[in-house]
């Protein structure tokens, strides 16, 4: 059964005329008659009758008329609501992100997106990349931001940023390492915890430098914790150069090794999951912004 047929039936009953209904709906009279017949076949009852040259509803037709009015009214309200959502981009978006994108990419991204989608609200869960992939893969979240690219069925990725990581330490305490690089491996290192893409990349880098064995003094759940521990002089560690600009310029921190780790960050999404109107708006914005 089509809503258009119900609309035609309602118009016939309201105007008490098939010809007048056809004229108002820009249909032919045979087309209107065919739609009424289709409804009668669908419900198995006679819906209209002729009386005094007027088309009026039967008892069953009166019941369908009342029901059709409710259906058409609710459909109109639903269309209006969806149109408002599309025009106003209202709704809520749940995001999950590894630590670096959560702190250094999403704030600017969400600010830009919300500037023309004022009625959208967001929630962000900050975790490690492995957890992001797990949640997106299993449909708990539609979108995620990670620091490592994986080949997983139904998960697509789009590179959105790069950033260099450098080995740093408090200048007053660790500047001697510039002239004694062989002693770097003997220092206390502050690292991310297992599951973090940052930890994986740092370990790869240390292996390339033949520094597999280091003193892992502390493992942290977040990049910001690593940063604060490095600033406190607790140990040395790898951190994102762009996030340390002020500390490097005022000589609080010093870069201890000129070999940098180049990190890539990705927007990932589940191709098999339904996207709501606000989620579609966000998805289109991110893809258009970073596909150029």
C-alpha positions in Angstrom: 0.0 0.0 0.0 1.3 3.4 -1.0 0.8 6.6 1.0 -0.1 8.3 -2.3 -3.1 6.0 -2.6 -4.3 6.9 0.8 -3.9 10.6 0.0 -5.9 10.1 -3.2 -8.6 8.3 -1.3 -8.8 11.1 1.4 -9.1 13.7 -1.3 -11.9 11.8 -3.1 -13.9 11.6 0.2 -13.2 15.2 1.1 -14.3 16.5 -2.4 -17.0 13.8 -2.8 -15.8 13.5 -6.4 -13.3 11.4 -8.3 -13.1 14.0 -11.1 -12.5 16.9 -8.7 -9.9 14.9 -6.8 -8.2 14.0 -10.1 -8.0 17.7 -11.1 -6.6 18.8 -7.7 -4.0 16.0 -7.6 -3.1 16.5 -11.3 -4.1 12.9 -12.1 -6.4 11.5 -14.7 -9.8 10.1 -13.5 -8.8 6.5 -14.6 -5.7 6.9 -12.4 -7.7 7.9 -9.4 -10.2 5.1 -9.9 -7.3 2.6 -10.3 -5.8 3.7 -6.9 -9.2 3.4 -5.2 -9.6 -0.1 -6.6 -6.1 -1.0 -5.5 -7.0 0.0 -1.9 -10.2 -2.0 -2.1 -8.2 -5.1 -3.2 -5.6 -4.5 -0.5 -8.2 -4.3 2.3 -10.8 -6.7 0.7 -13.7 -4.3 1.1 -15.7 -1.7 -0.9 -14.6 1.8 0.1 -16.8 4.2 -1.9 -20.3 4.3 -3.2 -22.3 6.7 -5.4 -25.2 8.7 -3.9 -26.9 11.7 -5.4 -24.1 12.0 -8.0 -21.6 12.2 -5.2 -18.8 9.7 -4.2 -19.2 9.0 -0.5 -17.5 6.4 1.8 -19.0 3.1 2.8 -19.0 2.1 6.5 -15.5 0.5 5.8 -14.5 3.6 3.8 -15.3 5.9 6.8 -13.0 3.8 9.0 -10.2 3.9 6.4 -10.7 7.6 6.0 -10.2 8.3 9.7 -7.2 6.0 9.8 -5.7 7.5 6.6 -6.0 11.0 8.0 -4.0 10.0 11.1 -1.4 8.2 9.0 -1.0 11.1 6.6 -0.8 13.6 9.4 1.8 11.6 11.3 3.8 11.2 8.1 3.7 14.9 7.4 5.0 15.6 10.9 7.7 13.0 10.5 8.8 14.6 7.2 8.8 18.0 8.8 11.0 16.7 11.7 13.4 15.0 9.3 13.6 18.1 7.2 14.4 20.2 10.2 17.1 17.8 11.3 18.6 18.0 7.8 18.4 21.8 7.6 19.4 22.4 11.2 21.7 19.3 11.5 20.4 18.7 15.0 21.1 15.5 17.0 23.9 13.8 18.8 27.2 12.1 17.7 29.2 9.7 19.8 32.9 9.6 19.0 35.8 7.5 20.2 39.4 8.5 19.8 42.9 7.6 20.8 44.6 10.2 23.0 46.5 12.4 20.5 43.5 13.0 18.1 41.3 13.6 21.2 43.5 16.3 22.5 45.0 17.9 19.4 42.8 17.2 16.4 39.2 16.9 17.6 38.9 20.2 19.4 39.6 22.2 16.2 37.6 19.7 14.0 34.5 19.8 16.2 34.7 23.6 16.5 34.7 23.9 12.8 31.9 21.4 12.3 29.7 22.9 15.0 30.0 26.4 13.5 27.5 25.5 10.8 25.8 22.6 12.6 24.9 24.5 15.8 22.3 22.1 17.1 24.5 19.0 17.1 25.9 17.8 20.4 28.9 15.4 20.9 30.3 13.0 23.3 34.0 11.8 23.1 35.6 8.8 24.7 39.4 9.0 24.9 41.2 5.6 24.9 43.9 3.8 23.0 43.9 2.8 19.4 43.2 -0.9 19.9 40.1 -0.1 21.9 38.9 2.4 19.2 39.2 -0.3 16.6 37.4 -2.8 18.8 34.5 -0.4 19.4 34.1 0.6 15.7 34.4 -2.9 14.4 31.7 -4.1 16.8 29.3 -1.2 16.0 29.5 0.3 19.4 30.7 3.5 17.8 30.3 4.4 14.1 33.4 6.7 14.0 36.8 6.7 15.6 40.1 8.4 15.4 43.4 6.4 15.7 47.1 6.6 15.4 47.6 3.4 13.5 46.1 1.9 10.3 44.8 -1.6 10.3 43.3 -3.8 7.6 40.0 -4.9 9.1 36.9 -6.0 7.1 34.2 -3.3 6.8 36.5 -0.7 8.4 37.6 2.2 6.2 40.3 4.7 7.1 41.1 8.2 6.0 44.4 9.9 6.9 43.7 13.2 8.6 47.0 14.4 10.1 50.7 13.7 10.7 52.9 14.7 13.6 56.5 14.2 14.6 57.4 12.7 17.9 60.8 13.6 19.5 62.7 12.3 22.5 62.7 15.0 25.2 63.7 15.6 28.8 64.0 18.5 31.2 67.0 20.5 30.0 68.5 21.1 33.5 68.5 17.4 34.2 69.1 15.7 30.9 71.1 18.1 28.7 74.3 16.1 29.4 72.8 13.4 27.1 73.4 15.5 24.1 77.1 14.8 24.5 76.6 11.3 25.8 73.9 9.7 23.6 75.1 6.2 24.6 73.7 6.9 28.1 70.1 7.6 26.8 69.1 4.0 27.1 70.1 3.9 30.8 67.7 6.7 31.7 64.2 6.3 33.1 61.7 6.3 30.2 58.0 7.3 30.5 55.9 5.4 28.0 52.3 4.8 27.1 50.5 1.6 28.2 49.9 -1.6 26.1 47.3 -1.1 23.4 48.5 2.4 22.6 49.6 3.0 19.0 52.1 5.5 20.4 53.8 2.7 22.4 53.9 0.5 19.3 55.6 3.2 17.2 58.0 4.1 20.0 59.1 0.4 20.4 59.6 0.1 16.6 61.8 3.2 16.7 63.8 2.0 19.7 64.4 -1.3 17.9 65.7 0.6 14.9 68.1 2.5 17.1 69.1 -0.8 18.7 67.8 0.3 22.1 65.5 -2.6 22.8 66.4 -2.6 26.4 65.6 0.6 28.2 64.5 1.4 31.8 60.7 1.7 31.5 60.1 3.6 34.6 56.5 4.4 34.2 53.6 3.5 31.8 50.7 5.9 31.4 47.1 5.7 30.2 47.3 9.0 28.4 49.7 11.1 26.4 49.0 14.1 28.7 50.2 12.1 31.7 53.4 11.2 29.8 53.8 14.9 29.0 53.4 16.0 32.7 55.8 13.3 33.9 58.4 14.4 31.4 58.0 18.0 32.5 58.3 17.1 36.1 61.7 15.5 35.4 60.5 12.1 36.3 62.0 10.6 33.2 62.5 11.1 29.5 60.2 10.1 26.7 58.9 10.6 23.2 56.2 13.2 22.7 54.6 15.2 19.9 56.8 18.1 18.9 54.0 20.4 18.0 52.5 20.0 21.5 55.9 20.9 23.1 56.6 24.1 21.2 56.3 26.5 24.2 58.4 24.2 26.5 61.1 23.9 23.8 61.2 27.6 23.1 61.5 28.6 26.7 64.2 25.9 27.2 62.3 23.9 29.8 62.7 20.9 27.6 65.4 19.8 25.2 65.3 17.4 22.3 67.8 14.6 23.1 67.9 12.9 19.7 67.5 14.3 16.2 65.8 11.1 14.9 62.1 11.7 14.9 59.1 9.4 14.8 56.6 10.4 12.1 53.1 9.5 13.2 50.0 9.3 11.0 46.5 9.7 12.3 43.3 8.4 10.8 39.5 8.8 10.8 38.0 5.3 10.7 34.4 4.2 10.2 32.3 1.1 9.9 30.9 0.8 6.3 28.2 -1.6 7.4 26.6 0.6 10.1 23.6 2.8 9.7 24.4 6.5 10.0 21.9 8.9 11.5 21.3 12.4 9.9 23.8 14.2 12.2 26.3 11.3 11.8 25.9 11.6 8.0 26.5 15.3 8.3 29.7 14.8 10.3 30.9 12.0 8.1 30.5 14.1 4.9 32.3 17.0 6.6 35.3 15.0 7.6 35.6 13.2 4.3 35.3 16.4 2.3 37.8 18.2 4.6 40.5 15.6 4.4 40.0 14.1 1.0 41.2 17.2 -0.8 
